[in-house]
Amino acid sequence: MREWVLAAVIIALNPTVGMAASAEAGAVVFHKCQICHQLGKNAVGPNLVGVVGRKAGTAPNYNYSAAVKNSGITWDEANLNEWLEGPKKKIPGTKMMFAGLKDANDRANVIEYLKTQK
Ligand code: HEC
């Protein structure tokens, strides 16, 4: 009986269990990005409005590293997922100084959130 109650509490406290990627949860994850990224303009990092589906290194008037600019990749969900797990592993030489999001749910949610920023 005790175990059942405990399991129910754990599920109640963890709304991501069994749920699809959520833009709402992603907005919270995005707080970690906001040290460097703003939506709608360049900051330490480039403007991320419209980044999903965009060619890497092409936000206007942003001074990218050569590594990102010449990467030739397009930010589809698969590439974003790998990038957000480990930016330096995905594109060695990048100047995005971010250790990465280790939790796959966090990555999926923040990508879902970025999709809403058009
Ligand atoms: C410490 C600062 C910093 C943090 C934190 C950070 N970024 Fe970045 N980001 C950058 C910089 C700087 C670049 C440009 C990289 C380059 O030119 O090598 C960048 C580039 C990017 C790009 C490529 C954009 C393009 O136009 O090609 C994406 C996508 C991105 N960041 C997403 C994120 C997300 C999502 C988060 C949060 C989970 C995040 N970043 C956290 C600094 C940061």
Boltz pocket constraint, residues with backbone or C-beta under 6 A from the ligand:
constraints:
  - pocket:
      binder: B
      contacts: [[A, 29], [A, 30], [A, 32], [A, 33], [A, 34], [A, 35], [A, 36], [A, 37], [A, 44], [A, 45], [A, 46], [A, 47], [A, 48], [A, 51], [A, 55], [A, 56], [A, 57], [A, 58], [A, 59], [A, 63], [A, 64], [A, 65], [A, 66], [A, 67], [A, 68], [A, 69], [A, 75], [A, 84], [A, 93], [A, 94], [A, 95], [A, 96], [A, 97], [A, 98], [A, 101], [A, 110]]
      max_distance: 6.0
